[in-house]
Structures are given as C-alpha cells and as structure tokens.
Amino acid sequence: MLDLSGKTVGDLHVTLLNAFGIPDKTFGNPAYTTGPITALVA
C-alpha cells in the first residue's frame, strides 16, 4: 500500500509531467505542490 499522505493533486500532475519527460517541479499554485510522487515512478 502506498502512503500518499501530504501529497496533493498537483503532485500527481507533476509526477505525470515528469513521466512524459517534462521536468517541471510544480503544477498550479507552487504553495500546494511538494514535488513528484516518487513511489509511483518505476
């Protein structure tokens, strides 16, 4: 089971962008994005 506590939808979007080769660190309001969800990246 993944522990995603503290992660936001913005983090999910950053993770997807990074998976497609777009090296963004934030999505939307940077105050609500903590970074990519590393547990989802293989």
Secondary structure, DSSP 8 states (H G I E B T S, - for coil): ----TT--HHHHHHHHHHHTT---S--S-GGG-----GGG--
